[in-house]
C-alpha cells in the first residue's frame, strides 16, 4: 500500500504557477471558497495517475466531457505537469510525473530508486503499482460530487445507475447502452421483413405466371393448337410444316426463298419465326400477279389522271370559243372593228385639221386683242392693215367671243367623242386578240394531252377521235384485267395467311414455353446459391442477435454478481456509517439488497429493520449520507486490501445539516485508522468539526486570492 | 477481476457457439476500451452493415432472376 507524500502542480486547470503540497499527516484539508483551485488539486492527482482515462464520457461523470487540462491563461506556454511522490510501507519513494503535450497526448515518466521509465513502459509500471482501474479509483479512492449528487435523484432507475457508478459498475451499463444503441434486433427484424416480402413476391409472381399460362393455353386452343403441341417437339413440328409450305409456295410462284433453318431447340425458334415472317412479307409483295396488279393500278391511275386533265382542257377551250363568238355577235367581227377604227381615225384627222385652221385665224385675232389692250395703243387702228375702225377693240372682242370660242369648242368636243370611240374600238380589238391567244394556248395544251394519251394508248389520235372516250375504254379494259388478277392473288394470299397462322402458333408456343421456364426458375429459386446464401446470412444475423442477447445477459449477470459481492462485503460497514451519520430514529438498521429490474439491470433496495423501503422517508441530507456511507464503506473495507493508502473527498458536506456533518467527521476519523484522507471543502462548519473532532494530526491548506495570472494563493492554516 | 473478465466468466464454454460469443465480446470490450459506448455502437453497426450489405446484394440478384 502506498500513500501520497508530495504533490507538485503547474499549469493544470485552475493552476498557473508551480505549487507544492506535502502530505505528511493522516488528514489534509484543502479549504477555501469556490473556484480557488481545491477541486483542481484533487483532479491533478487523478490525472497524474490515470491520464486521459479520467477525461470524457466513459468516466460516467458528465462534467468530464470536454474537460480541458491546460489552464486557458497559459497562452502558448505549454509547461503543464503534475508530479506525485508516493511512498510504500517500506518507505520506498516513487516519483510519477505526467506532462501535458497536446489535447490527445501526454508524457508519463516514473522513477523508483535507480529505475526510470517513460511512455508506455511508465504507464504499465503505474498500472502495476496502483492495481486498480480508474472506475475502482472513483469507487474506493476519489469520492466525486457528481456521483453523490446522482444518488439523491428520486427516480429508481436513475438512482440505480448512480449506485452502480458508486460501486464502480459504470462499464457494464455503458457497454449495454452502446450495444442497445446499435439496434441490432430492429435491423434483424428489418431483414426478416424484407425477406418475407421477397417470399410473398415469389408467391405473387407464381400466381401471376400460372394465370398467364392458363390464359395463353386458352389462346393457343383458339388458334387451333392442341395440348400435346405445347412443347418443344410440338413447336418443332409446326416449324417444319411452315418451312415446307413456304418452300412450295415460293417454288410455285417462281420466287427464291431465304435459308430458313428449323432449329433443334425451342429457345432458338424465335429466329426462325421472325425470319419466316419476313419471308412471308417479301413473298406477298414480290408475287408476279401482285406485281402485275400493281402495274395495272399504276396505269389505271395515270389514265384516270390524264382523262381529268384532258376533260378540263377541252372544257376550257369550249368556253374560250364561246366567249369569242359572243363578242363577234355583240360587237361585230374583227374586220368590221378594224374598218370602224380606220374611219374614226380619219375623222379625227379631219377634225384636227379643221381645228388647226380655226386656230390660225383665232391666233391672229387673239394677238391683235392683246396688242390693242396695251397702253398707249390706238384702240381703233387695226394693227395688221392700219385701217381705222371705231370701237375696233370692242368689235374684235365680241367677234372672238361669239365666233371663235364656240367654233373651237365644238370641234374639240367632236374630237373628244371620236377619240373615245376609237378607244372603245381598240379595247374591243385587244379583247379579240386576247381571246384568240387564249384559244390558241388551250388548243396547244389539248394537243399535248392528246400526244400523251396517244403515247399511253400506243396509237395515233386523229381529230376525229374523242380522247376522253378512248381513255374510258382503256380504263375499263384495265378493270377487267384487275378483276381477273384479284381472284388469283387472293388464293395465293390465303396460302400465305395459312402459313402465317402456323407462325403465330409457333409464337404462342414459344411464349408458353418461355413462361413455363420463368415459372420453373421462380419455383426452383429456393435451391439457388443466392437463396441459400441469404438463409445463411439470416442465420448469421440471428446468431449475432442471439449472441448479443446472451452477452447482455452475461453483462447484467456479471454486474449483478459484482454488485452483490461488494454489497455483501461492505453492507454492515455501510449500515454502521449511515446510522452513525444520520442518527435517524426511524432507521436503526439499513439492509442493502441487490436484485434485477425488468431489463436485467441492478436494482438496489435499502430497507430498514422492519424490512421496509427507507428511501421514501429519507431527506436529501439522509440520501447524501447514504451515498457517502456507500463510498466510505467501500473505501474503508475494500480499500484496505488495495494498494491506495489514501482517499479523496470532494466537498462531502453538501446537503448535510450540522448534526450530519459532525457525525460524518466522526466516521472520517474512523476511516483514518485505515486510510490517509485528503478532503476538499468550502464548508467552515465542517472545517471546524475536523479541527475539533479529528483525533489524528492534520494539515490545512487554505486557498484564496485566485488570479488568472498566477492561479491560487495557498498557505498553510 | 475487471468487467471484461467478469463477463467472460459468464459466457465461458467450449462449444463453437460459446467461442464465437466470446470473440464477439472481445470485440465489444476492445471497442469500449478504445472509444467508450459510442465505439461499441460504431463497431456493432459496422458489423451489421456488412451482413446487411451482403444480404441486399444476394436479394437483388434473386430479384433480378425472378423478373
Boltz contact constraints between the chains, C-beta under 6 A:
constraints:
  - contact:
      token1: [A, 57]
      token2: [B, 36]
      max_distance: 6.0
  - contact:
      token1: [A, 58]
      token2: [B, 36]
      max_distance: 6.0
  - contact:
      token1: [A, 133]
      token2: [B, 2]
      max_distance: 6.0
  - contact:
      token1: [A, 171]
      token2: [B, 3]
      max_distance: 6.0
  - contact:
      token1: [A, 172]
      token2: [B, 3]
      max_distance: 6.0
  - contact:
      token1: [A, 174]
      token2: [B, 37]
      max_distance: 6.0
  - contact:
      token1: [A, 175]
      token2: [B, 32]
      max_distance: 6.0
  - contact:
      token1: [A, 175]
      token2: [B, 40]
      max_distance: 6.0
  - contact:
      token1: [A, 177]
      token2: [B, 37]
      max_distance: 6.0
  - contact:
      token1: [A, 178]
      token2: [B, 37]
      max_distance: 6.0
  - contact:
      token1: [A, 178]
      token2: [B, 40]
      max_distance: 6.0
  - contact:
      token1: [A, 178]
      token2: [B, 41]
      max_distance: 6.0
  - contact:
      token1: [A, 181]
      token2: [B, 41]
      max_distance: 6.0
  - contact:
      token1: [A, 182]
      token2: [B, 41]
      max_distance: 6.0
  - contact:
      token1: [A, 182]
      token2: [B, 44]
      max_distance: 6.0
  - contact:
      token1: [A, 182]
      token2: [B, 45]
      max_distance: 6.0
  - contact:
      token1: [A, 184]
      token2: [B, 48]
      max_distance: 6.0
  - contact:
      token1: [A, 187]
      token2: [B, 48]
      max_distance: 6.0
  - contact:
      token1: [A, 191]
      token2: [B, 55]
      max_distance: 6.0
  - contact:
      token1: [A, 205]
      token2: [B, 66]
      max_distance: 6.0
  - contact:
      token1: [A, 522]
      token2: [B, 66]
      max_distance: 6.0
  - contact:
      token1: [A, 530]
      token2: [B, 58]
      max_distance: 6.0
  - contact:
      token1: [A, 530]
      token2: [B, 61]
      max_distance: 6.0
  - contact:
      token1: [A, 530]
      token2: [B, 62]
      max_distance: 6.0
  - contact:
      token1: [A, 533]
      token2: [B, 58]
      max_distance: 6.0
  - contact:
      token1: [A, 534]
      token2: [B, 58]
      max_distance: 6.0
  - contact:
      token1: [A, 537]
      token2: [B, 51]
      max_distance: 6.0
  - contact:
      token1: [A, 537]
      token2: [B, 54]
      max_distance: 6.0
  - contact:
      token1: [A, 537]
      token2: [B, 55]
      max_distance: 6.0
  - contact:
      token1: [A, 540]
      token2: [B, 51]
      max_distance: 6.0
  - contact:
      token1: [A, 541]
      token2: [B, 51]
      max_distance: 6.0
  - contact:
      token1: [A, 547]
      token2: [B, 21]
      max_distance: 6.0
  - contact:
      token1: [A, 547]
      token2: [B, 24]
      max_distance: 6.0
  - contact:
      token1: [A, 550]
      token2: [B, 21]
      max_distance: 6.0
  - contact:
      token1: [A, 551]
      token2: [B, 25]
      max_distance: 6.0
  - contact:
      token1: [A, 554]
      token2: [B, 7]
      max_distance: 6.0
  - contact:
      token1: [A, 554]
      token2: [B, 10]
      max_distance: 6.0
  - contact:
      token1: [A, 554]
      token2: [B, 11]
      max_distance: 6.0
  - contact:
      token1: [A, 555]
      token2: [B, 7]
      max_distance: 6.0
  - contact:
      token1: [A, 557]
      token2: [B, 10]
      max_distance: 6.0
  - contact:
      token1: [A, 558]
      token2: [B, 6]
      max_distance: 6.0
  - contact:
      token1: [A, 558]
      token2: [B, 7]
      max_distance: 6.0
  - contact:
      token1: [A, 558]
      token2: [B, 10]
      max_distance: 6.0
  - contact:
      token1: [A, 562]
      token2: [B, 6]
      max_distance: 6.0
